[in-house]
Amino acid sequence: MTYIKLTLIFLYTAILSVIAFFFGIVDRSFKLYFWLSKVFSKGILLISGIKLEVKGLENFNPGGVYVYVSNHSSMYDIPALQYAVPNHASIVFKQELGKIPIFGWQLKTGPYIIIDRASPERAMKSIERAKETMKIKGFSIILFSEGTRSKTDEVQPFKRGAFYLASRVSFPIIPVSISGTGKILPKGKLKIVPGKITVHFDKPIETGEIKSKKDELELMERVREIVIKNKEY
């Protein structure tokens, strides 16, 4: 059954990636692209037999601009969060994904942000692009602050990038806890187990008072503790 689902997901992803590539070129407001991202995410969850539960939407204004900081256990975190976020949100993704034929090409033409983790200089340029995306286009940003997927489903130590960005744009951070994805598709395995994913949005944390690296690191630990507290094991 997993192989049937994987085949359907592959075909579905390929078809929608072609459409997304076209949308990314012809519509630079990205309204069509963001609409298609919701369609894509919902389809992936349906094909996989996954129920999505979203909590905490009452905690913030869906029309605001935020830095969403989330844990990361599985590739299913992306469609779950992409579908759950109520506003236009650009995802920061590692440059290796941009090399995938068709799928990676549409990521590059879309509103998402590539980050080169091997080069601090290029990573900083990505942060600057994220800042521009938020201030000029009014898009939120989604960051998986662990940097890579957790193998154990435990929340790993956070990296500083999200908090460096937040300190320079002064938009609030929303801690996001994703639960259940590690059991549905664990890292390193090709077995899809139907189940439930829960996405929990906590209250926004203002970042206007961040003045130093020490402030960033303290905020980083505070957000991580909130993510862990709201995560269901």
ZAFIDREN-706661 format. One line per field, with one value per residue: residue number from 1; chain; x, y, z of N, C-alpha, C in turn. Coordinates in Angstrom, 3 decimals, decimal comma. Each point is the difference from the previous one (the first is absolute). Layout:
<recs>
i: (NUM:...)
ch: (A:...)
n.east: (X:...)
n.north: (Y:...)
n.up: (Z:...)
ca.east: (X:...)
ca.north: (Y:...)
ca.up: (Z:...)
c.east: (X:...)
c.north: (Y:...)
c.up: (Z:...)
</recs>
This chain:
<recs>
i: (1:2:3:4:5:6:7:8:9:10:11:12:13:14:15:16:17:18:19:20:21:22:23:24:25:26:27:28:29:30:31:32:33:34:35:36:37:38:39:40:41:42:43:44:45:46:47:48:49:50:51:52:53:54:55:56:57:58:59:60:61:62:63:64:65:66:67:68:69:70:71:72:73:74:75:76:77:78:79:80:81:82:83:84:85:86:87:88:89:90:91:92:93:94:95:96:97:98:99:100:101:102:103:104:105:106:107:108:109:110:111:112:113:114:115:116:117:118:119:120:121:122:123:124:125:126:127:128:129:130:131:132:133:134:135:136:137:138:139:140:141:142:143:144:145:146:147:148:149:150:151:152:153:154:155:156:157:158:159:160:161:162:163:164:165:166:167:168:169:170:171:172:173:174:175:176:177:178:179:180:181:182:183:184:185:186:187:188:189:190:191:192:193:194:195:196:197:198:199:200:201:202:203:204:205:206:207:208:209:210:211:212:213:214:215:216:217:218:219:220:221:222:223:224:225:226:227:228:229:230:231:232:233)
ch: (A:A:A:A:A:A:A:A:A:A:A:A:A:A:A:A:A:A:A:A:A:A:A:A:A:A:A:A:A:A:A:A:A:A:A:A:A:A:A:A:A:A:A:A:A:A:A:A:A:A:A:A:A:A:A:A:A:A:A:A:A:A:A:A:A:A:A:A:A:A:A:A:A:A:A:A:A:A:A:A:A:A:A:A:A:A:A:A:A:A:A:A:A:A:A:A:A:A:A:A:A:A:A:A:A:A:A:A:A:A:A:A:A:A:A:A:A:A:A:A:A:A:A:A:A:A:A:A:A:A:A:A:A:A:A:A:A:A:A:A:A:A:A:A:A:A:A:A:A:A:A:A:A:A:A:A:A:A:A:A:A:A:A:A:A:A:A:A:A:A:A:A:A:A:A:A:A:A:A:A:A:A:A:A:A:A:A:A:A:A:A:A:A:A:A:A:A:A:A:A:A:A:A:A:A:A:A:A:A:A:A:A:A:A:A:A:A:A:A:A:A:A:A:A:A:A:A:A:A:A:A:A:A)
n.east: (0,828:1,116:0,346:-1,252:0,023:1,190:-0,520:-1,132:0,751:0,798:-1,028:-0,648:1,148:0,259:-1,272:-0,156:1,167:-0,459:-1,183:0,633:0,790:-1,091:-0,679:1,136:-0,078:-1,265:0,002:0,649:-1,346:0,129:-1,081:0,221:1,251:-0,343:-0,916:0,897:0,774:-1,154:-0,258:1,274:0,067:-1,197:0,413:1,193:-0,670:-0,850:0,944:0,614:-1,279:0,299:-0,366:-0,345:0,558:-0,649:0,914:-0,648:-0,856:-0,648:1,238:-0,327:0,335:-0,875:-0,287:0,617:1,171:0,434:0,863:-0,444:0,239:0,375:-0,389:0,846:-0,954:-0,700:0,082:-0,824:1,043:0,566:-0,633:0,275:1,194:0,324:-0,719:0,652:1,105:-0,658:1,280:0,407:0,645:1,175:0,347:0,850:0,595:0,588:1,155:0,250:-1,084:0,686:0,783:-1,109:0,076:-0,503:0,031:1,303:-0,275:-1,138:0,784:0,878:-1,054:-0,265:-0,788:0,466:0,721:1,006:0,466:1,199:-0,211:0,620:-0,696:0,657:0,847:-0,188:0,199:0,920:0,377:-0,170:0,644:0,848:-0,030:0,117:0,913:0,494:-0,098:0,397:0,999:0,402:0,048:0,350:0,950:-0,605:0,797:0,206:0,449:0,705:-0,068:-0,358:-0,344:-0,377:-0,482:-0,779:0,999:-0,104:-0,431:1,141:-0,339:0,752:1,260:-0,443:-0,067:0,940:-0,037:-1,007:0,829:1,014:-0,805:-0,587:1,249:0,029:-1,079:0,183:-0,186:-1,171:0,491:-0,464:0,131:0,460:-0,910:0,744:-1,097:0,574:0,747:0,698:-1,230:-0,438:1,087:0,559:0,950:0,335:-1,342:-0,385:-0,589:-1,162:-0,111:-1,229:-0,377:0,274:-0,022:0,636:-0,523:0,853:-0,760:1,130:-0,035:-0,163:1,296:-0,123:0,593:-0,773:0,053:0,164:1,040:0,123:1,157:0,302:-0,627:0,686:1,092:-0,307:-0,313:1,109:0,558:-0,503:0,246:1,201:0,040:-0,510:0,857:0,929:-0,393:-0,181:1,143:-0,742:0,331)
n.north: (-1,213:-0,043:-1,028:-0,395:0,271:-0,578:-0,952:-0,023:0,014:-0,901:-0,655:0,036:-0,279:-0,930:-0,378:0,056:-0,649:-0,651:-0,177:-0,375:-0,695:-0,336:-0,303:-0,572:-0,346:-0,366:-0,436:1,169:0,088:-1,124:0,690:-0,231:0,340:0,976:0,349:-0,186:0,702:0,660:0,092:0,286:0,813:0,483:0,012:0,458:0,782:0,297:0,090:0,630:0,382:1,305:0,040:1,237:0,200:1,139:0,371:0,929:-0,175:-0,200:-0,476:0,139:1,156:-0,724:1,284:-0,372:0,582:-1,250:-0,329:-0,997:-0,374:-1,046:-1,073:-1,024:-0,917:0,542:-0,553:-0,688:0,472:-0,103:-1,070:-0,565:0,558:-0,383:-1,076:-0,155:0,536:0,954:0,394:0,905:-1,144:0,597:-1,154:-0,061:-0,360:-1,161:0,456:-1,093:0,495:1,105:-1,038:-0,256:-0,788:1,002:-0,823:-0,194:-0,191:-0,589:-0,621:-0,080:-0,346:-0,710:0,271:-1,243:-0,268:-0,019:-0,937:0,509:-1,123:-0,315:1,085:0,443:0,353:-1,138:-0,603:0,935:-0,258:-1,275:0,302:0,664:-1,058:-0,776:0,867:-0,009:-1,328:0,131:0,865:-0,500:-1,325:0,099:-0,869:-0,959:-0,443:-1,185:-0,253:-1,037:0,438:-1,270:0,514:-1,113:-1,079:-0,097:-0,793:0,656:1,027:-0,001:1,112:0,165:0,281:1,214:0,412:0,894:-0,560:-0,697:-0,047:-0,299:-0,746:-0,587:0,002:-0,332:-0,721:-0,375:-1,025:-0,290:-0,780:-0,992:-0,514:-0,957:-0,792:-0,841:-0,715:-1,188:0,928:-0,040:-0,239:1,021:0,748:-0,961:0,807:-0,194:0,097:-1,008:0,324:0,133:0,473:-0,303:1,232:0,641:1,163:0,489:1,152:0,389:1,081:0,461:0,777:1,067:-0,006:1,167:0,557:1,047:-0,734:-0,793:0,105:-1,259:-0,605:0,521:1,097:-0,165:-0,319:0,997:0,753:-0,427:0,058:1,216:0,261:-0,528:0,602:1,035:-0,170:-0,261:1,062:0,541:-0,622:-0,780:-0,823)
n.up: (0,000:0,745:-0,797:0,169:1,298:0,070:-0,768:0,703:1,099:-0,578:-0,520:1,147:0,626:-0,928:-0,012:1,325:-0,049:-1,062:0,596:1,117:-0,802:-0,689:1,119:0,384:-1,267:-0,164:1,258:-0,074:0,083:-0,707:-0,314:-1,291:0,209:0,846:-0,903:-0,964:0,816:0,193:-1,306:-0,244:1,043:-0,306:-1,269:0,417:0,836:-0,987:-0,933:0,976:-0,015:-0,063:1,265:-0,312:1,187:-0,058:0,881:0,691:-1,003:1,133:0,013:-1,293:-0,539:-0,701:0,119:1,111:0,216:-0,116:0,951:-0,765:1,257:-0,737:0,700:-0,188:-0,262:-1,000:-1,212:0,789:0,696:-1,201:-0,534:1,182:0,101:-1,225:0,321:1,145:-0,520:0,676:-0,098:-0,865:-0,101:-0,050:-0,538:1,004:-1,163:0,282:-0,490:0,729:0,614:-0,219:0,274:0,688:-1,068:-0,648:1,050:-0,127:-1,285:0,374:0,885:-1,009:-0,757:1,093:1,036:-0,121:1,075:-0,870:0,817:-0,118:0,649:-1,155:-0,338:1,072:-0,970:-0,691:1,165:0,218:-1,245:0,364:1,128:-0,769:-0,805:1,084:0,413:-1,231:0,012:1,249:-0,153:-1,166:0,005:1,283:-0,389:0,671:0,970:-0,590:1,224:-0,429:1,238:-0,095:-1,182:0,615:-0,615:1,058:0,350:1,143:-0,736:0,687:0,637:-1,087:0,341:0,247:-1,250:-0,142:-1,224:0,519:1,008:-0,800:-0,776:1,040:0,419:-1,286:0,182:1,250:-0,832:0,567:0,943:-0,766:1,231:-0,800:0,537:-0,714:0,146:0,056:-0,561:1,139:0,415:-0,750:0,009:0,755:0,438:-1,285:0,092:-0,775:1,121:-0,657:1,222:-0,431:0,226:1,123:-0,629:1,045:-0,420:0,934:-0,172:0,535:1,056:-0,774:-0,250:0,587:-1,036:0,184:1,128:-1,063:0,820:0,376:-0,216:1,176:-0,429:-1,137:0,689:0,795:-1,055:-0,568:1,204:0,119:-1,266:0,123:1,171:-0,661:-1,016:0,901:0,688:-1,200:-0,120:-0,747:0,990)
ca.east: (-0,828:0,896:0,547:-1,083:-0,098:1,189:-0,153:-0,999:0,598:0,989:-0,711:-0,722:1,005:0,554:-1,005:-0,199:1,247:-0,001:-0,950:0,589:1,083:-0,663:-0,578:1,076:0,526:-0,987:-0,658:1,024:-0,623:0,025:-1,305:-0,316:0,959:-0,400:-1,249:0,352:0,710:-1,032:-0,559:1,032:0,140:-1,210:0,029:1,005:-0,552:-1,094:0,577:0,729:-0,902:0,362:-0,915:0,724:-0,658:0,690:-0,345:0,620:-0,209:-0,592:1,069:0,624:-0,733:0,410:0,440:1,285:1,249:0,678:1,025:-0,458:1,145:-0,573:0,832:0,042:0,251:-0,346:-0,357:-1,417:-0,120:-0,140:-1,397:-0,862:0,133:-0,379:-1,461:-0,544:0,266:-1,163:0,343:1,061:1,240:1,109:0,805:1,444:0,360:1,414:0,221:-0,017:-1,337:-0,123:0,622:-0,901:-0,682:-1,391:-0,393:0,943:-0,091:-1,130:0,358:0,845:-0,798:-1,025:0,350:0,769:1,357:1,041:1,103:1,195:0,495:1,446:0,666:-0,572:-0,233:-1,220:-1,105:-0,379:-0,739:-1,343:-0,675:-0,354:-1,126:-1,165:-0,389:-0,661:-1,272:-0,933:-0,263:-0,501:-1,113:-0,973:-0,144:0,626:1,099:-0,003:1,355:0,192:1,194:0,978:0,922:-0,234:-1,019:0,411:-0,093:-0,623:-1,252:0,246:0,364:1,438:0,383:-0,316:1,046:-0,245:-0,452:-1,344:0,003:0,772:-0,943:-1,042:0,563:0,229:-1,257:-0,906:-1,292:-0,086:0,236:-1,026:0,489:-0,898:0,318:-0,608:0,024:-0,542:0,613:1,092:-0,544:-0,593:1,110:1,245:1,154:0,776:-0,851:-0,974:-1,255:-0,988:-0,965:-1,107:-0,165:-0,404:1,019:-0,510:0,804:-0,408:0,561:-0,041:-0,191:1,162:0,975:0,553:1,459:0,522:0,953:1,257:1,068:1,327:0,054:-0,482:-1,463:-0,425:0,173:-0,999:-1,278:0,079:-0,295:-1,396:-0,869:0,187:-0,737:-1,427:-0,222:0,039:-1,158:-1,237:0,123:-0,616:0,851)
ca.north: (1,213:1,161:0,260:0,608:1,391:0,726:0,220:1,056:1,251:0,407:0,511:1,208:1,041:0,380:0,776:1,308:0,761:0,643:1,121:0,993:0,646:0,953:1,049:0,807:0,869:0,947:0,773:0,343:0,261:-1,346:-0,409:-1,310:-0,966:-0,331:-0,776:-1,350:-0,677:-0,563:-1,150:-1,038:-0,538:-0,750:-1,231:-0,904:-0,544:-0,916:-1,211:-0,729:-0,441:0,751:1,012:1,150:0,788:1,281:0,642:1,274:1,068:1,137:0,691:1,078:0,579:-0,712:0,937:0,574:-0,534:-0,655:-1,018:-1,258:-0,831:-1,329:-1,200:-0,683:-1,433:-0,794:0,766:0,365:1,290:1,073:0,179:0,260:1,399:0,814:0,041:0,532:1,441:0,665:1,108:-0,303:-0,220:-0,494:-0,980:-0,009:-1,399:-0,226:0,109:-1,322:-0,263:0,713:-0,783:-1,084:0,372:0,450:0,473:1,023:1,149:0,862:0,669:1,146:1,057:0,417:1,022:-0,593:0,529:-1,023:0,308:-0,832:-0,152:-0,207:1,283:1,037:1,220:-0,181:-0,158:1,350:0,577:-0,582:0,704:1,317:-0,185:-0,263:1,292:0,732:-0,683:0,359:1,434:0,551:-0,788:-0,275:-1,432:-0,580:-0,924:-1,257:-0,505:-1,176:0,512:-1,028:-0,069:-1,254:-0,806:-0,773:-1,452:-0,615:0,715:0,981:1,305:0,223:1,397:0,923:0,827:1,408:0,747:0,575:1,038:1,077:0,638:0,688:1,197:1,018:0,399:0,404:-0,664:-0,985:-1,431:-0,913:-1,370:-0,999:-1,378:-1,004:-1,322:-1,132:-0,250:-0,949:-1,364:-0,235:-0,261:0,272:0,319:-1,152:-1,149:0,194:-0,621:0,993:-0,543:0,961:0,459:1,394:1,015:1,168:1,222:0,891:1,349:0,700:1,442:0,716:0,596:1,207:-0,065:1,354:0,345:-0,726:0,971:-0,621:-1,441:-0,609:0,056:-0,979:-1,347:-0,183:-0,193:-1,310:-1,025:0,183:-0,539:-1,456:-0,552:0,057:-1,044:-1,295:-0,065:-0,220:-1,183:-1,215:-1,173)
ca.up: (0,000:0,029:-1,330:-0,786:0,463:-0,450:-1,443:-0,168:0,481:-1,002:-1,175:0,435:0,211:-1,303:-0,744:0,642:-0,094:-1,319:0,085:0,909:-0,746:-0,902:0,836:0,550:-1,053:-0,545:1,057:0,971:1,308:0,574:0,526:-0,575:0,548:1,364:-0,089:-0,435:1,096:0,873:-0,732:0,039:1,356:0,331:-0,787:0,576:1,244:-0,348:-0,595:1,040:1,056:1,191:0,508:0,527:1,045:0,188:1,264:0,327:-0,971:0,716:0,725:-0,762:-1,119:-1,214:-1,022:0,378:-0,553:1,114:-0,207:0,601:0,357:0,239:0,053:-1,302:0,184:-1,183:-1,190:0,106:0,686:-0,985:-0,417:1,153:0,400:-1,148:-0,047:1,254:0,140:-0,592:-0,902:-0,954:0,731:-0,792:0,726:-0,222:-0,246:-0,321:-1,432:-0,631:-0,530:-1,267:-1,068:-0,410:-1,254:0,012:1,327:0,413:-0,906:0,380:1,248:-0,343:-0,640:0,944:1,005:1,080:0,173:0,043:0,909:-0,142:1,368:-0,024:-0,178:0,861:-0,777:-0,802:0,946:0,408:-1,123:0,070:1,087:-0,527:-0,917:0,847:0,567:-1,084:-0,246:1,057:0,076:-1,260:-0,523:1,050:0,216:1,180:-0,269:0,754:0,224:0,840:0,678:0,329:-1,129:-0,712:0,667:1,168:-0,192:1,181:0,249:1,045:-0,540:0,081:0,257:-1,088:-0,589:0,299:-1,170:0,132:1,023:-0,637:-0,923:0,771:0,632:-1,016:-0,647:1,095:-0,044:1,078:-0,214:0,501:0,181:-0,586:0,377:-0,882:0,633:-0,756:-1,309:0,142:-0,040:-1,318:-0,922:0,714:-0,823:-0,439:-0,309:-1,069:0,397:0,400:0,957:0,176:1,377:0,212:0,248:0,716:-0,088:1,092:-0,037:1,278:-0,126:-0,558:0,917:-0,605:-0,138:-0,145:1,057:-0,163:-0,256:-0,006:-0,212:1,257:-0,065:-1,003:0,547:1,053:-0,681:-0,643:0,998:0,418:-1,060:-0,016:1,144:-0,327:-1,008:0,699:0,912:-0,759:-0,851:0,532:-0,246)
c.east: (0,865:0,513:-1,049:-0,132:1,185:-0,064:-0,989:0,547:1,006:-0,680:-0,708:0,974:0,561:-0,967:-0,159:1,273:0,106:-0,920:0,574:1,127:-0,573:-0,580:1,085:0,583:-1,000:-0,640:1,001:-0,574:-0,059:-1,329:-0,386:0,898:-0,418:-1,311:0,307:0,725:-0,978:-0,620:0,972:0,057:-1,201:-0,023:0,976:-0,540:-1,114:0,531:0,633:-0,889:0,248:-1,082:0,824:-0,848:0,822:-0,504:0,677:-0,191:-0,605:1,070:0,593:-0,899:0,454:0,478:1,360:1,174:0,828:1,188:-0,484:1,221:-0,511:1,073:-0,124:0,381:-0,156:-0,285:-1,463:-0,215:-0,321:-1,442:-0,948:0,034:-0,427:-1,512:-0,578:0,186:-1,091:0,313:1,097:1,331:1,039:0,854:1,479:0,421:1,461:0,179:-0,026:-1,361:-0,199:0,581:-0,888:-0,738:-1,488:-0,390:0,909:-0,062:-1,139:0,256:0,790:-0,799:-1,059:0,521:0,879:1,461:0,994:1,084:1,123:0,649:1,515:0,772:-0,664:-0,334:-1,279:-1,219:-0,496:-0,771:-1,434:-0,819:-0,443:-1,178:-1,281:-0,520:-0,765:-1,382:-1,050:-0,384:-0,646:-1,237:-1,065:-0,265:0,618:1,118:-0,160:1,431:-0,037:1,337:0,996:1,023:-0,148:-1,013:0,578:-0,190:-0,800:-1,378:0,113:0,401:1,481:0,311:-0,290:1,260:-0,462:-0,707:-1,341:0,007:0,858:-0,908:-1,027:0,513:0,166:-1,268:-1,044:-1,421:-0,037:0,342:-1,194:0,621:-1,042:0,478:-0,743:0,176:-0,565:0,715:1,134:-0,458:-0,545:1,067:1,306:1,144:0,774:-0,817:-0,990:-1,276:-0,934:-1,044:-1,119:-0,172:-0,428:1,220:-0,679:0,984:-0,536:0,732:-0,116:-0,196:1,255:0,875:0,627:1,530:0,654:1,056:1,312:1,096:1,380:-0,104:-0,536:-1,527:-0,544:0,056:-1,009:-1,382:-0,050:-0,360:-1,449:-0,952:0,099:-0,773:-1,506:-0,351:-0,056:-1,244:-1,274:0,033:-0,595:0,859:-0,819)
c.north: (1,267:0,338:0,611:1,473:0,832:0,299:1,119:1,360:0,530:0,628:1,323:1,173:0,505:0,900:1,392:0,851:0,725:1,222:1,113:0,768:1,077:1,173:0,945:0,978:1,085:0,886:0,308:0,535:-1,291:-0,435:-1,380:-1,086:-0,427:-0,795:-1,451:-0,761:-0,616:-1,248:-1,170:-0,669:-0,847:-1,332:-1,019:-0,655:-1,002:-1,317:-0,879:-0,499:0,696:1,016:1,118:0,735:1,265:0,659:1,372:1,120:1,247:0,844:1,188:0,457:-0,665:0,926:0,614:-0,643:-0,530:-0,827:-1,252:-0,884:-1,358:-1,066:-0,747:-1,463:-0,815:0,924:0,434:1,283:1,109:0,131:0,304:1,479:0,943:0,153:0,707:1,505:0,789:1,141:-0,428:-0,091:-0,646:-0,939:0,193:-1,453:-0,119:-0,117:-1,351:-0,318:0,678:-0,748:-1,135:0,421:0,264:0,572:1,131:1,246:0,931:0,693:1,279:1,131:0,559:1,008:-0,527:0,446:-1,141:0,436:-1,017:-0,111:-0,173:1,310:1,061:1,278:-0,102:-0,198:1,363:0,713:-0,525:0,671:1,384:-0,090:-0,264:1,299:0,831:-0,583:0,430:1,480:0,560:-0,738:-0,300:-1,470:-0,375:-0,946:-1,229:-0,504:-1,240:0,198:-1,056:-0,170:-1,246:-0,812:-0,796:-1,492:-0,668:0,565:0,938:1,320:0,251:1,453:0,871:0,688:1,449:0,767:0,702:1,207:1,191:0,767:0,826:1,303:1,135:0,432:0,472:-0,538:-1,083:-1,413:-0,770:-1,393:-1,000:-1,395:-0,954:-1,365:-1,049:-0,324:-1,011:-1,447:-0,350:-0,317:0,350:0,284:-1,269:-1,223:0,341:-0,759:1,079:-0,668:1,018:0,385:1,450:0,874:1,166:1,153:0,978:1,337:0,634:1,502:0,670:0,583:1,203:-0,045:1,379:0,374:-0,774:0,978:-0,642:-1,489:-0,742:-0,019:-1,044:-1,410:-0,288:-0,232:-1,376:-1,117:0,088:-0,613:-1,521:-0,664:-0,014:-1,091:-1,370:-0,181:-0,378:-1,242:-1,223:-1,198:-1,273)
c.up: (0,000:-1,385:-0,920:0,373:-0,496:-1,492:-0,274:0,427:-1,011:-1,211:0,317:0,154:-1,325:-0,770:0,603:-0,019:-1,336:0,020:0,874:-0,682:-0,915:0,794:0,533:-0,997:-0,384:1,070:1,105:1,317:0,813:0,619:-0,521:0,585:1,407:0,023:-0,376:1,110:0,995:-0,631:0,065:1,368:0,400:-0,736:0,555:1,271:-0,275:-0,560:1,080:1,131:1,316:0,349:0,620:1,029:0,245:1,281:0,101:-0,994:0,653:0,710:-0,756:-1,139:-1,298:-1,120:0,280:-0,702:1,174:-0,476:0,728:0,240:0,459:0,197:-1,331:0,197:-1,274:-1,173:0,046:0,796:-0,999:-0,499:1,153:0,377:-1,126:-0,097:1,233:0,138:-0,729:-0,959:-0,975:0,736:-0,899:0,852:-0,342:-0,144:-0,402:-1,504:-0,720:-0,615:-1,353:-1,179:-0,499:-1,273:0,215:1,365:0,460:-0,860:0,406:1,330:-0,287:-0,643:0,947:1,012:1,124:-0,032:0,163:0,981:-0,198:1,372:0,063:-0,100:0,872:-0,773:-0,808:0,891:0,470:-1,110:-0,024:1,090:-0,464:-0,953:0,784:0,602:-1,030:-0,283:1,019:-0,062:-1,266:-0,494:1,049:0,212:1,343:-0,441:0,887:0,102:0,889:0,713:0,458:-1,126:-0,832:0,788:1,168:-0,267:1,114:0,308:1,194:-0,655:0,242:0,372:-1,225:-0,516:0,031:-1,121:0,154:0,920:-0,434:-0,947:0,768:0,603:-1,002:-0,740:1,013:-0,134:1,078:-0,459:0,548:0,135:-0,517:0,383:-0,926:0,641:-0,948:-1,283:0,075:-0,056:-1,378:-1,037:0,707:-0,971:-0,332:-0,351:-1,105:0,322:0,512:0,891:0,185:1,466:0,052:0,243:0,711:-0,157:1,035:-0,114:1,383:-0,249:-0,560:1,102:-0,705:0,009:-0,084:1,021:-0,109:-0,410:-0,156:-0,299:1,224:0,010:-0,970:0,574:1,106:-0,603:-0,658:0,976:0,481:-1,014:-0,044:1,139:-0,262:-1,011:0,656:0,873:-0,756:-0,882:0,689:-0,359:0,106)
</recs>
